[in-house]
Amino acid sequence: MFDSVIIGSGPCGISAAIYLKRFGFNVLVIGKDYGTLSINTLIENYYGIESINGIDLIKKGINQAKNLGINVLTEEVVKIEMGNGFTVSTNKNVYACKTVLIATGMKRTTLKIEGLKDFEGRGVSYCAVCDGFLYRKKRIGILGTGEYMKSELEVLKRFSNDITVFTNGEDVDLDENVVCEKIIKIEGENHLESVVCENNTYDIDCLFVAVGVANGSSFARHLGILMDDKEHLIVDNYMTNIPGIFAGGDIIGGIKQIITAASDGCSCAYKIKDYLKEK
Ligand SMILES: Cc1cc2nc3c(=O)[nH]c(=O)nc-3n(C[C@H](O)[C@H](O)[C@H](O)COP(=O)(O)OP(=O)(O)OC[C@H]3O[C@@H](n4cnc5c(N)ncnc54)[C@H](O)[C@@H]3O)c2cc1C
């Protein structure tokens, strides 16, 4: 069992890992990609570095961690579960740990589909574990294409066998009933009733949105972590309201710069150390 699994290999996650490793803890970092800084941008305001490409800075951080003996994996986290400690599931594996640090940044997929926002809480949901039971034996729609969608789909299958996957125009290879048409709008009276696509209208009772990659707010919804109205995770001394789950960097809001994310990483490591020592 890892002392800590860090989700995110950006400035916050890597900084936390470096400190935790130095404290002597057994730590694993999982990052899906180069995060916010994968956008090709020049960084000219980071202490001690006059000018560097964002991706080069991130690569340097990851290499620095690896050279210290830290395990940094390129995998996509789809789920965090509580039990005896925590389990972090990726598209490849499941990792058990005593603490989790969510350092996923704020990159998120925004969807502009007419009606989607209007039916939030009235048929549109972003959390299968939270709301799936409301639609037991009903006609369930799920929107998405990737690993995150598949993980939500597995949860929904426990509640109904009438499930349609909407891909909004993309092709996916699945055994389920798949609609690959572009979605025009979501319709209904008081509650969602149908998804209107380019060529057909599909009557369903609910639509679970699982587009792109699971991010900090998806994990928060599943676990009951408190968020503010901008979906930043609320922390007290870097710990969320779930003991053992910490968060730092852009996902907790604030100034949202590399230097503050790295600083959060260091602070998170100290708080995780204190938490693990008390246990
Ligand atoms: C265009 C642009 C330019 C910027 N320029 C500057 C600048 O010049 N100077 C500056 O200081 N700041 C700049 N910033 C801000 C800076 O990039 C962020 O504040 C900083 O990267 C936040 O660090 P973080 O560790 O919180 O998150 P990120 O750097 O976003 O890292 C998030 C990590 O989480 C991982 N992740 C997310 N979801 C999952 C998942 N489900 N499974 C596995 N891994 C996951 C990602 O792969 C990534 O490794 C810029 C931001 C943008 C968008």
The ligand as a Gaussian input file, in Angstrom:
#p B3LYP/6-31G(d) Opt

LIG

0 1
 C       -2.161000      29.231000     -21.604000
 C       -1.627000      29.265000     -20.196000
 C       -0.451000      29.921000     -19.946000
 C        0.052000      29.962000     -18.641000
 N        1.215000      30.651000     -18.411000
 C        1.716000      30.711000     -17.173000
 C        2.926000      31.431000     -16.915000
 O        3.522000      32.030000     -17.818000
 N        3.395000      31.420000     -15.645000
 C        2.752000      30.787000     -14.605000
 O        3.242000      30.807000     -13.482000
 N        1.598000      30.108000     -14.827000
 C        1.060000      30.061000     -16.076000
 N       -0.121000      29.382000     -16.291000
 C       -0.798000      28.715000     -15.145000
 C       -0.126000      27.392000     -14.783000
 O       -0.002000      26.606000     -15.956000
 C       -0.944000      26.644000     -13.726000
 O       -1.219000      27.510000     -12.653000
 C       -0.204000      25.407000     -13.199000
 O        0.191000      24.565000     -14.259000
 C       -1.088000      24.624000     -12.216000
 O       -0.407000      23.504000     -11.770000
 P       -1.197000      22.217000     -11.205000
 O       -0.130000      21.267000     -10.771000
 O       -2.214000      22.650000     -10.235000
 O       -2.008000      21.635000     -12.460000
 P       -1.566000      21.246000     -13.942000
 O       -0.263000      21.873000     -14.309000
 O       -2.723000      21.534000     -14.801000
 O       -1.340000      19.677000     -13.856000
 C       -2.436000      18.836000     -13.718000
 C       -1.973000      17.396000     -13.774000
 O       -3.082000      16.548000     -13.481000
 C       -3.140000      15.503000     -14.436000
 N       -4.502000      14.977000     -14.502000
 C       -5.680000      15.632000     -14.611000
 N       -6.704000      14.756000     -14.609000
 C       -6.158000      13.534000     -14.500000
 C       -6.677000      12.202000     -14.446000
 N       -8.001000      11.945000     -14.484000
 N       -5.814000      11.173000     -14.345000
 C       -4.485000      11.379000     -14.281000
 N       -3.930000      12.603000     -14.320000
 C       -4.758000      13.661000     -14.422000
 C       -2.638000      16.136000     -15.710000
 O       -2.248000      15.147000     -16.632000
 C       -1.461000      16.947000     -15.146000
 O       -0.365000      16.091000     -14.963000
 C       -0.633000      29.322000     -17.596000
 C       -1.823000      28.630000     -17.865000
 C       -2.322000      28.611000     -19.151000
 C       -3.602000      27.871000     -19.416000

